[in-house]
Amino acid sequence: MNIFEPMFTVKIGSIVFQGPVVLQWGIMIFLIIVGILFTRSLKVKPGKMQVALEMLYDTISNVIGSNMGEKYMGYIPFVGTLALFLFMMNTLGLIGFHEPTEDLNVSIALTIISILVIHGNAIRKNGLGAYLKGYAAPHWAMIPLTIMERVVFPVALALRLFGNMLAAVIITELLYKWLGGITWAAQIGLPIVAHFYFDIFDGTIQTIIFIMLTVVNIKLVEKH
């Protein structure tokens, strides 16, 4: 239940920043602070926090290495940051917020970032001319299909994330409403299973899908 959103709506002059935007700012600031605190004193004999960070780095490294190849290791910071940012947004329901990703604008913004990286990488590696020629590979008759593919992919990427997270919010809200109709006490404890599935399991799955599709398409578009 989104019980805290009114507290996180900020008005600056005539501009109103709604909860999803402010929550994203909060997550960004949190990740920046954590990144600074836990990487400024790295040791040869790591502590528990450093071990956790190294495990995260190894996980992202393995994802990129197995799906893209060793020469793409420079994308570890981007993919790791995107994964952490997306995971935190997808699991905010655990502490009483609506996930920002159930807002279509947020999902579209994340998709735009991924698409810029995907096509920017292809242009940087191949040059603009070779990139445009890729639309006609292996034959000029493929141009309409390639354009359709390049348009459908970001639409599907954004709607998949948005649709799944919105459905999770709606189902959870309906569950709370139904339990509240029985007795207020029924809302205590019983929704934990729903939160575990929709916030932790589904939130993690949607993060993995978004990251994997981004990673795979960085290499795929470059090769075309």
N, C-alpha and C positions, 0 to 999 in steps of 0.2 A: 504494500500500500504506500502511496506517495504522500506520507503524512508530513514531510518536512519541506516540500517544494515551496510553499509561500515564504519560508525563511530564506530561500536561495533565489529569489527574484529581485534583481537589482535594477533600479531606475536611475539613469544619469541624464539629467535634463529631460528631453522629450523621448529619449531612447530607453526602452525597457528590455533588459536582458533576462530572458526566461530561464527557468531552472536548468534545462539541458545544457545551455551555454555556460552558465556559471559553474555547474558541476564539472564540465570539461576543463574549465580553467583550474578548478581545484585539483583535478587529477593531474594536469600538466605540472602545476606547482609542486605537488606531492612527489611526482616522479623525478623532477629536477632536483629537489632537496635530497631525496633518497639516493639518487645517482651520485651527487656530490659527496654526501656523508660516507657512503659505503665504498667509494672508489679512491678516496684521497689517501688512504693508509693501507694499501694492499700489502700483504706479508707473504713471505715464502712459506711459512706455516700458517695456513689460513684458519680463521675462526669460522664459526657456524654460518655467519652472514656471508662471508666471502665464499664459503663452499656453496651456498645456495646460489649466489650470483654466478659462480663458475659453472654450476650445473645448468643454469638458464642459458649461459653463453654457449655451452657445449650442445645443448638441445637445438638452439637456433642454428648453430654451425652445422650440425648434422642434417637439419632440414634443408639448408641451402646446398650443402655438399652433395647430398644424395639426389636432390631434384634439379639442381642447376649446374653443379660442378665446382671444382676448387677455385677457378678463376673469378667466381662471383662472390667470394668471401667479403668483399667490400660492402655488400648489402646487409651484413650482420647488424650494424647499428640501426638501419632503417627498419628492417623486419622485426628486430627485437623490440624496438620502441613501439612500433605499430601493434605488435602482439600484446605487450603490456598495457598499452593505452586502451585497446579494444576489450581486452579481458576485464579490466577494471570497470569500464562502462557497462559491460554486459552482466556484471555481478553486483551492481549497486542495489538491486532489489533486496539483497540480504540485510541491508541496514535501513530499509524503509523508503528508498527512493525508486522512482521509475527510471529504468535504464535509459540514458540519453539516446541509445541506438534505436529505441522504439519511435523516435522522431525521424521522419523521412529525410529532413534536412541534414541531420547528422550522418545518416547512412550515405546520402549522396555526397556529402563533403569528403568522407573517408574514401569513397569510390573514386572521386575526382583525383585525390592524392595518389591513389594506386595507379590510375590510368596515366597520369602525368609521368610517374616514374617508369611505368612499362614502356610507353611510347618514347619518352625522353631517352631511355637507355638504348632503344633501337636506333634512334636518330643519331645519338652520340657514337655508337659503335659502327654503324654502316654509312652514315652520312644521309642527308635529306633525300638526295636523288635515289640512292639505293633503297631507302625506306619506302619511298613512293612507288618504286618499281615492284616492290614486294607485293603490292596490291594486285598486280597482274600475274603473279607467279602461280602455277607454272604456265598459264595461258591468259591472254587478255580477257577471255570470256569469264574468268574468275573474279574480275573486278567487282561486279554487283554482290556476289556472295561474300567476298572478303570485307567489303564495306558493311554489309549486313551483320557479319560476324563481329566486327569491331564496334558496331553500335549496340548489338544485343548483349554482348558480354558485360559492359558496365551497368546496363539497365538490370540485368539478371543479378549481378553482384550486389547492387544496392537494394533491390527489392527482396532478395533472399534474406539478407541481414535484417532489414526493416520488418518484413513480414513475420519472420520467426520470433523476433523480440517483441513485436506488438502483440502477437498471438499469446505469448507467454504472460504479458502484462494483463491482457483481457481475461484469460483463464484464471489467473491468480486473483484478480479483483472479483470475479464471479464467485470464486470459492469463498473469499472473505465475506461477501454479501450473503451467500447461502448459510454459512456458519453463523453469521451475526443474526440471521433470522431465527435460528434455533435458540441461541443464547450467546451473550457476549463472551462467556467463558470458553465457548467452543473455538473462538479465534485464537486462543492461547495454546500453542503447542501443535495442534493438528495441522496447520499449514506448513509445518517444517518440511514435510515430504515434498510438497509442491515447490517450495523454495529451493530445496536441494536439487530437484530435477530441472526446473526452469531457469534458476539463477546460476547454479554451479555446473550441472551437466550440459544443459542446452546452451548456456552462455559460453562454456568452454568449446563446445562443438562448433558453434558459429564463429568463434575466434579462429579456430583451426582451419575451417573451410575458407574463410576470407583470406587468411595468410597464405594458405596453400595455393589458392587460385591466383593470388597476386604473384607468388614466387614462380609458379609454373609459367605464367603468361609473360613474365619478364624475359625468360629465355625463349619462349615460343615465338613471340612477336619479333624478337631480335633475329631469329633464324629465317623469318619470312621477309 
